């Protein structure tokens, strides 16, 4: 059976980007993590050990977002790699939004999505 778990709107202040200014002053990001898994066992035994721990997902996102990268594409892949190291029998989708990116124009955000489903 397939089930979905989402942890959405994880807010992070980080220092990603190709510009020197981004490395110095940073910016706001939001990360969504979606997981496709089977949590039938957890539904039946009410055990956190048999499902996705939201606290663990948030911790991985916070840790990986704290490592400076030029590209949020790289950060997204690191997040998925770490998530898979904790729970292999699941598929992941990670969306990273860079809020108010420093580009020439009035843009709310730019984003990347890595989708294993």
Secondary structure, DSSP 8 states (H G I E B T S, - for coil): --EEEEEEEEEEEE--SSSHHHHHH-EEEEEEEEEEE--HHHHHH--GGGS--HHHHHHHHHHHHTS--S-HHHHHHHHHHHHHHH-SS-EEEEEEEEET-SSSS--SEEEEEEE--
